[in-house]
Amino acid sequence: MAGSTHSVINQPPPLIGYDVYGADRALVAAVERHLDPAVLGEARSELSALGRAAGSAQLREWAVQADENPPRLHTHDRYGRRIDEVEFHPAWHRLLGKGAGAGLTAAWTRPGGHVRRAAGFLVWTQVDAGTCCPLSMTHAAVPALRAEPELAAEWEPRLTSRLYERQLRPAGQKAGALFGMAMTEKQGGSDVRANTTSARPLAEAGTYELTGHKWFCSAPMSDGFLVLAQAAPSAGEGGLTCFLVPRVLDDGTRNPFLLQRLKDKLGNRSNASAEVEFDGTWARRVGPEGRGVRTIIDMVAATRLDCVLGSAGLMRQAVAQAVHHCDHREAFGGKLVDKPLMRNVLADLALESEAATALAMRLAAACDDGSESERALLRVAVPAAKYWVTKRCAPVVVEAAECLGGNGYVEESGMPRLVRESPLNSIWEGAGNVQALDVLRALRREPAALDAYLREVGLARGADHRLDTAIKDLLTELADLEGAEARARRLAERFALVLQGALLVRFAPPEVADAFCAGRLGGDAGASFGSLPHSLDVASVVARARPE
């Protein structure tokens, strides 16, 4: 027997067997801040249970299995009949069942539902972001379907159910159902008004036959899909219209839903994204003809907020892994976490994570409130947050992986999967330019949106001179919107940063707010992470981010 060449020492233990929710002080504080005390106890219990599951070795193993065994497309059965089915690894179904069971599509059915779901979604993203896609679209489909009360009454109980049934069969025979979306086409992308898929009205009122294609169809094994198509005039003026396409018809036959191929994606590999063709596909109209964009506007806001939550979750997991590693790794005579430069890097990353969490949860609380003022705030704050938070995700995750050194570049660490996932939310549901222009559009068309935003950030005025200066500078920028399109990204960035700063000044510990205002609003930091002013209490910032 060969002798041992060395002993394995100074290798941090894996970060498993912990409560992902309870260990996230910023998230716990946000939930406590935004939820009514009457439901807080129940929410704490549910979120802690989900957090413990999310941090368990079992679910982490399922997530790796689902990622390493991506879905497979079967267009035909052995006899040559079209079946258009996607086969997933069993771990995918287990994870999706857990996510649905945790109420991640049930925000619409209980008090404080959006805050509770948002916290759960942020936690669940840290397990497997792939399953978040169908959970997000199912959640977001509810407000669109409410444009047709009859459809909403039929589908909403299934979509908000905590039961996951994987079999393809008529939705009316299932206790729980999932929704996907098929909006964009080859020639248009985000410019959905350029869609060419056509909808021909049938004899039964509100029903149509679709012909055309979709370049991206997410979660193609869902029970129903929201689809945009050009309607020939019937009950209205025609034009771009929203439709509900069931995967299986009421009589049990398959609706023509011709899956062409699955996308070979950079990340999000456990989830299926497909190209699909419609050829005589039966559909029901959702909302008036020609009002497709208006019908899906609340759906789009919900999925964009989920992009913010998803990115906040990825950043949190990356920061947790980095701090955990540095807590247990020694180099050059001491713990990495105690080295001043590494501590500066970790604190800088932690600031980005906490600011993203605070902003995302504030927007979820606005969804629960539902007042005109809060809806106006969402109109400008959601695209600004979607623009900025999702763009910060990739550099945060890459820097966090670097904190692990070469270990962070090895697949077993889990960091490469986070890195591959990190750009996704900035692309889905409208990339950066789309979001920045939407901020500008809200400012020009809806004065109430700016009023609501200024009221919100105004609550923190006088608490930090750097924040006050940033608010003043933003108002100066807004005084002249001539030629604003070329600087729309700058405006969206400032909107998000000022709102993050205002939230942290009001609610975060003083050392966190001070560091954020210095590094993000005061211009007292460099372009890379780890360049915060040396006078800040970065040790306390890192301690707050520690996943204990």
C-alpha positions in Angstrom: 0.0 0.0 0.0 1.3 3.4 -1.0 2.0 5.8 1.9 0.1 9.0 2.4 1.8 12.0 0.8 0.0 14.6 2.8 -2.8 15.5 5.1 -5.8 17.6 3.9 -5.9 20.7 6.0 -7.0 24.3 5.6 -9.9 23.4 3.3 -13.2 25.1 4.3 -16.1 22.8 4.9 -19.0 23.0 2.5 -21.7 25.5 3.2 -24.6 23.1 3.8 -27.0 22.2 6.6 -28.0 25.8 7.4 -31.0 28.0 7.2 -30.6 30.1 4.0 -33.4 32.4 5.1 -32.5 32.8 8.8 -28.8 33.3 8.0 -29.6 36.3 5.7 -30.0 39.2 8.2 -30.9 41.7 5.5 -33.7 39.5 4.2 -35.1 38.7 7.6 -35.1 42.4 8.5 -36.9 43.3 5.3 -39.6 40.6 6.0 -40.0 41.9 9.5 -40.3 45.5 8.3 -42.8 44.9 5.6 -45.2 42.3 7.0 -48.2 42.9 9.2 -47.5 41.5 12.7 -50.7 39.4 12.4 -49.1 37.2 9.7 -45.4 37.6 10.7 -45.3 34.5 12.9 -46.7 32.2 10.2 -44.4 33.7 7.6 -41.3 33.2 9.8 -42.1 29.6 10.3 -42.7 29.0 6.6 -39.7 30.8 5.4 -37.4 29.2 8.0 -38.7 25.8 6.9 -37.9 26.7 3.3 -34.6 28.1 4.3 -33.5 24.9 6.0 -34.6 22.8 3.0 -32.7 25.2 0.7 -29.6 24.7 2.7 -29.8 21.0 3.0 -27.4 18.5 1.3 -30.4 16.8 -0.3 -31.7 19.7 -2.2 -28.2 20.9 -3.2 -27.6 17.4 -4.6 -30.9 17.6 -6.6 -29.9 21.0 -8.0 -26.5 19.6 -9.2 -28.3 16.6 -10.8 -30.8 18.8 -12.6 -28.1 21.1 -13.9 -25.8 18.2 -15.0 -28.6 16.4 -16.7 -30.4 19.0 -18.9 -33.8 18.4 -20.5 -34.1 16.3 -23.7 -36.6 16.9 -26.5 -38.7 14.1 -27.9 -40.6 15.3 -31.0 -42.0 11.9 -31.9 -42.8 8.6 -30.2 -41.4 5.2 -31.4 -44.2 4.9 -34.0 -43.6 8.3 -35.6 -46.4 10.1 -34.0 -45.7 13.7 -32.8 -45.6 14.0 -29.1 -43.6 17.2 -28.6 -42.5 16.4 -25.1 -39.5 17.4 -23.0 -38.0 14.9 -20.6 -36.5 16.2 -17.4 -34.3 14.5 -14.8 -36.3 13.3 -11.8 -34.5 15.9 -9.6 -36.1 18.7 -11.7 -39.6 17.4 -10.8 -38.6 17.1 -7.1 -37.3 20.6 -7.0 -40.3 22.0 -8.9 -42.7 20.2 -6.5 -40.9 21.7 -3.5 -41.0 25.2 -5.0 -44.7 25.0 -5.7 -45.4 23.5 -2.3 -43.6 26.5 -0.7 -46.2 28.8 -2.2 -44.0 30.4 -4.8 -47.0 30.9 -7.1 -49.5 31.8 -4.3 -48.8 35.5 -3.7 -52.3 36.5 -4.8 -54.2 34.4 -2.3 -53.1 35.6 1.2 -52.3 38.7 3.2 -48.8 39.9 2.6 -48.5 37.4 -0.1 -46.1 39.3 -2.3 -43.6 39.9 0.5 -43.8 36.4 1.7 -43.4 35.0 -1.8 -40.6 37.4 -2.7 -38.6 36.3 0.3 -39.2 32.6 -0.6 -38.3 33.2 -4.2 -35.0 34.9 -3.2 -34.2 31.9 -1.1 -35.2 29.4 -3.7 -33.0 31.0 -6.4 -30.1 30.0 -4.3 -31.0 26.3 -4.8 -31.8 26.1 -8.5 -32.6 29.1 -10.6 -34.0 26.9 -13.4 -37.1 26.0 -11.6 -37.7 29.6 -10.8 -38.6 30.2 -14.4 -41.9 28.3 -14.5 -42.7 29.3 -11.0 -42.2 33.0 -12.0 -44.3 32.8 -15.1 -47.1 30.9 -13.3 -47.2 33.6 -10.7 -47.1 36.4 -13.2 -49.9 35.0 -15.4 -52.5 35.7 -12.8 -52.9 39.5 -13.4 -53.0 39.0 -17.1 -55.8 36.4 -16.9 -57.8 38.8 -14.8 -58.4 40.8 -17.9 -61.0 38.0 -18.6 -62.8 37.2 -15.4 -64.2 33.9 -16.7 -60.7 32.7 -17.6 -59.3 33.9 -14.2 -62.1 32.0 -12.3 -61.2 28.9 -14.2 -57.4 29.0 -14.1 -56.4 31.0 -11.0 -57.1 28.3 -8.4 -54.8 25.9 -10.4 -52.1 28.5 -10.8 -52.0 29.4 -7.1 -52.2 25.8 -6.0 -49.3 24.3 -3.9 -49.6 21.1 -5.8 -47.4 20.2 -8.8 -48.6 17.6 -11.2 -46.1 16.8 -14.0 -48.4 14.8 -16.3 -49.7 16.4 -19.5 -53.5 16.1 -19.4 -56.5 18.5 -19.5 -55.9 21.3 -17.0 -59.4 20.8 -15.7 -58.4 17.4 -14.4 -55.4 18.8 -12.4 -55.3 20.2 -8.9 -52.3 22.4 -9.9 -51.1 23.9 -13.2 -48.1 25.8 -14.5 -47.9 28.5 -17.1 -45.3 29.4 -19.7 -45.0 32.2 -22.1 -44.3 32.5 -25.8 -43.9 36.1 -26.8 -40.9 36.9 -28.9 -40.1 35.9 -32.5 -37.1 35.7 -34.7 -37.5 39.0 -36.4 -38.5 41.1 -33.5 -37.2 40.0 -30.1 -38.3 42.5 -27.5 -40.1 44.5 -30.2 -43.2 42.3 -29.9 -45.3 44.6 -32.1 -43.2 43.2 -35.0 -44.7 39.8 -34.4 -46.1 38.0 -37.4 -47.9 35.0 -35.7 -51.5 35.3 -36.9 -54.8 34.6 -35.1 -57.9 33.7 -37.1 -61.2 34.0 -35.2 -63.3 30.8 -35.0 -67.1 30.4 -34.7 -67.1 30.3 -30.9 -66.8 33.7 -29.4 -63.3 34.4 -28.0 -61.6 31.5 -29.7 -59.0 31.6 -32.4 -56.6 29.5 -34.5 -53.0 30.5 -34.4 -50.4 30.1 -37.1 -46.8 31.1 -36.7 -43.7 30.6 -34.6 -42.0 31.7 -31.3 -38.3 32.0 -31.0 -38.3 31.6 -27.2 -40.8 29.6 -25.4 -39.9 29.0 -21.8 -41.0 25.9 -19.8 -42.6 24.2 -22.8 -44.1 21.4 -20.7 -46.4 23.8 -18.9 -50.2 23.4 -18.9 -51.0 26.7 -20.6 -49.2 29.6 -22.3 -49.7 33.3 -22.8 -49.0 34.1 -26.4 -49.0 37.3 -28.4 -50.3 37.2 -32.0 -51.8 39.5 -34.6 -55.5 39.0 -34.6 -57.6 39.4 -37.7 -60.6 41.7 -36.8 -63.5 40.0 -35.2 -64.8 41.4 -31.9 -62.6 44.4 -32.2 -60.1 46.1 -34.4 -57.6 43.3 -34.7 -53.9 43.8 -34.1 -51.5 42.5 -31.4 -53.6 40.5 -28.9 -52.9 38.2 -25.9 -54.1 34.6 -26.1 -54.2 31.6 -23.8 -52.9 28.4 -25.4 -53.6 25.2 -23.5 -51.1 22.4 -24.0 -53.9 19.8 -23.9 -57.5 20.4 -25.0 -60.5 19.6 -22.8 -61.2 16.4 -24.8 -57.7 15.1 -24.0 -56.2 15.7 -27.4 -52.9 17.5 -27.8 -53.1 21.1 -29.1 -50.7 21.6 -32.0 -47.6 22.8 -30.2 -44.7 21.8 -32.4 -41.4 22.0 -30.6 -38.6 22.5 -33.0 -35.6 22.4 -30.7 -34.3 23.3 -27.3 -31.9 26.2 -26.8 -28.4 25.3 -25.8 -28.0 28.0 -23.2 -25.0 29.4 -21.3 -26.7 28.8 -17.9 -30.1 28.0 -16.5 -29.5 24.5 -17.9 -31.9 22.6 -15.8 -34.8 24.5 -17.4 -36.0 24.1 -21.0 -36.3 27.0 -23.4 -37.7 26.0 -26.8 -38.5 27.1 -30.3 -42.2 26.3 -31.1 -44.4 26.5 -34.1 -48.2 26.9 -34.1 -50.2 25.3 -37.0 -53.9 25.5 -36.4 -53.3 25.9 -32.7 -56.5 26.5 -30.6 -56.4 29.6 -28.4 -58.7 31.8 -26.2 -58.4 35.5 -26.3 -57.3 37.3 -23.1 -58.3 40.9 -23.1 -59.5 43.0 -26.0 -58.2 42.6 -29.6 -55.4 44.9 -30.3 -54.6 45.5 -26.6 -52.1 42.7 -26.2 -49.3 44.8 -24.7 -51.8 46.5 -22.3 -53.1 43.1 -21.2 -49.7 41.8 -20.3 -48.3 44.9 -18.7 -48.9 43.7 -15.1 -47.5 40.3 -16.0 -44.4 41.9 -17.3 -44.0 44.0 -14.2 -44.2 40.8 -12.1 -41.6 38.9 -14.1 -39.3 41.9 -14.1 -39.5 42.1 -10.3 -38.7 38.3 -10.2 -35.6 39.1 -12.3 -34.6 41.6 -9.5 -35.3 39.0 -6.8 -33.5 36.3 -8.7 -30.4 38.4 -9.1 -30.5 39.4 -5.4 -30.7 35.7 -4.5 -27.7 34.8 -6.7 -25.7 37.7 -5.3 -26.6 36.6 -1.8 -25.5 33.0 -2.3 -22.3 34.1 -4.0 -21.5 36.5 -1.1 -22.4 33.8 1.5 -20.0 31.4 -0.2 -17.2 33.9 -0.3 -17.5 35.0 3.3 -17.8 31.4 4.5 -14.7 30.4 2.5 -12.7 33.3 3.9 -13.9 32.6 7.4 -12.3 29.2 7.3 -9.3 29.6 5.0 -5.9 30.7 6.3 -3.2 32.3 4.3 -0.1 34.4 5.0 -0.4 33.9 8.8 -4.1 34.4 9.5 -7.7 34.0 8.4 -8.5 35.5 5.0 -11.5 37.3 6.4 -9.2 39.2 8.8 -6.9 40.5 6.0 -7.7 44.2 5.5 -7.8 44.0 1.7 -9.9 40.8 1.5 -12.3 42.3 4.2 -12.7 45.4 2.0 -13.6 43.2 -1.0 -16.1 41.1 1.0 -17.7 44.2 2.5 -18.1 45.8 -1.0 -19.8 42.7 -2.3 -22.0 42.5 0.8 -23.1 46.1 0.2 -24.3 45.2 -3.3 -26.1 42.2 -2.0 -27.9 44.0 0.8 -28.9 46.9 -1.4 -30.4 44.6 -3.9 -32.4 42.7 -1.3 -33.7 45.9 0.4 -34.8 47.3 -3.0 -36.4 44.1 -4.2 -38.4 43.6 -1.0 -39.5 47.2 -0.9 -41.0 46.7 -4.4 -42.7 43.5 -3.3 -44.3 45.4 -0.4 -45.6 48.0 -2.9 -47.3 45.1 -4.8 -49.0 44.1 -1.6 -50.1 47.6 -0.8 -51.7 48.2 -4.3 -52.6 51.8 -3.7 -52.4 54.3 -6.6 -49.3 55.9 -5.1 -47.5 52.5 -4.7 -48.5 51.4 -8.2 -47.1 54.7 -9.5 -43.8 54.0 -7.7 -43.6 50.5 -9.2 -44.0 52.0 -12.7 -40.6 53.7 -12.5 -38.9 51.7 -9.8 -39.3 48.3 -11.3 -37.6 49.0 -14.6 -34.9 51.0 -12.8 -34.3 48.1 -10.4 -34.4 45.5 -13.2 -31.9 47.5 -15.1 -29.4 48.1 -12.3 -29.7 45.1 -9.9 -29.5 42.5 -12.7 -26.5 44.2 -14.2 -24.7 44.2 -10.9 -25.2 40.4 -10.5 -22.5 39.2 -12.9 -19.6 41.3 -11.6 -20.6 40.5 -8.0 -20.7 36.7 -8.6 -17.5 36.7 -10.6 -15.7 38.6 -7.8 -17.1 36.3 -5.2 -15.8 33.3 -7.1 -12.4 34.9 -7.2 -12.5 35.1 -3.4 -12.3 31.3 -3.4 -9.2 31.4 -5.6 -8.7 28.4 -7.9 -11.3 26.5 -5.9 -13.9 28.9 -7.2 -13.2 28.0 -10.8 -13.8 24.3 -10.1 -17.3 23.0 -10.9 -17.6 21.2 -7.6 -17.5 24.5 -5.7 -20.9 25.5 -7.2 -19.5 28.9 -8.1 -19.3 28.3 -11.9 -23.0 27.5 -11.9 -23.7 30.8 -10.3 -21.4 32.6 -12.7 -23.2 31.0 -15.7 -26.5 32.0 -14.3 -25.5 35.6 -13.3 -26.1 37.4 -16.7 -29.5 35.8 -17.4 -31.8 38.2 -15.5 -30.4 41.2 -17.3 -31.4 39.7 -20.6 -34.8 38.1 -19.9 -37.9 40.2 -19.8 -36.2 43.1 -21.6 -32.5 43.8 -21.7 -30.8 46.9 -20.4 -31.8 49.4 -23.0 -35.4 48.3 -22.9 -35.5 48.9 -19.1 -33.7 52.2 -19.3 -36.1 53.5 -22.0 -39.1 52.3 -19.9 -37.9 54.4 -17.0 -37.8 57.4 -19.4 -41.2 56.5 -20.8 -42.7 56.5 -17.3 -41.2 59.9 -16.5 -42.6 61.4 -19.6 -46.1 59.8 -19.5 -46.9 59.5 -15.8 -46.0 62.4 -13.6 -47.4 60.5 -10.6 -44.5 58.0 -11.0 -41.9 60.6 -10.4 -43.9 62.1 -7.5 -44.2 58.8 -5.8 -40.5 58.1 -6.3 -39.5 61.5 -4.8 -41.8 61.0 -1.9 -40.1 57.7 -1.2 -36.5 58.9 -1.3 -37.5 62.1 0.4 -38.3 60.1 3.6 -34.5 59.7 4.0 -33.5 63.3 3.3 -31.4 65.0 5.9 -30.0 61.7 7.2 -26.8 61.6 5.0 -25.3 64.5 3.2 -24.1 62.2 0.3 -27.6 60.9 -0.2 -29.0 64.5 -0.2 -26.5 65.5 -2.8 -27.3 62.5 -5.0 -31.0 63.4 -4.8 -30.2 67.0 -5.8 -28.1 65.9 -8.7 -30.8 63.5 -9.9 -33.3 66.4 -9.9 -30.9 68.5 -11.9 -30.7 65.7 -14.5 -34.4 65.5 -14.6 -34.9 69.2 -15.2 -34.1 68.8 -18.8 -35.2 65.6 -20.6 -34.2 66.9 -24.0 -32.0 64.3 -25.6 -32.6 62.0 -22.6 -32.7 58.8 -24.7 -28.9 58.8 -25.1 -28.5 59.1 -21.3 -31.4 56.8 -20.3 -29.0 54.2 -18.8 -27.4 56.8 -16.6 -30.8 58.0 -15.4 -32.0 54.4 -14.7 -28.7 53.7 -12.7 -29.1 56.9 -10.7 -32.8 56.2 -9.9 -31.9 52.7 -8.6 -28.8 53.8 -6.6 -30.6 56.8 -4.9 -33.5 54.5 -4.0 -31.2 51.9 -2.6 -29.3 54.5 -0.6 -32.5 55.9 0.8 -33.7 52.5 1.9 -30.4 51.6 3.5 -30.1 55.0 5.3 -33.6 54.4 6.8 -33.4 50.7 7.7 -29.9 49.2 7.6 -27.3 49.4 10.4 -25.4 52.7 10.3 -22.1 51.0 9.2 -23.9 49.5 6.1 -25.6 52.8 5.1 -22.4 54.8 5.7 -20.4 52.4 3.5 -23.0 52.4 0.7 -23.3 56.1 0.6 -19.5 56.5 0.5 -18.9 53.9 -2.1 -22.0 54.3 -4.3 -23.2 57.9 -3.9 -20.3 59.9 -2.6 -17.8 58.8 -5.3 -15.3 57.8 -2.7 -14.5 54.3 -4.2 -12.8 52.9 -7.2 -14.3 51.0 -10.2 -13.5 47.6 -8.8 -14.7 45.8 -5.7 -12.5 46.2 -2.7 -11.8 49.9 -3.1 -14.0 51.3 -0.3 -12.5 54.1 1.9 -10.2 52.6 4.6 -12.0 54.6 7.3 -15.2 52.6 7.0 -16.3 49.9 9.5 -16.0 47.1 6.9 -15.6 44.4 9.6 -19.2 45.0 10.8 -20.5 44.9 7.2 -18.8 41.5 6.6 -20.1 40.2 10.0 -23.6 41.1 9.0 -23.2 39.1 5.7 -21.8 36.0 7.4 -24.1 33.0 6.8 -24.2 31.8 10.4 
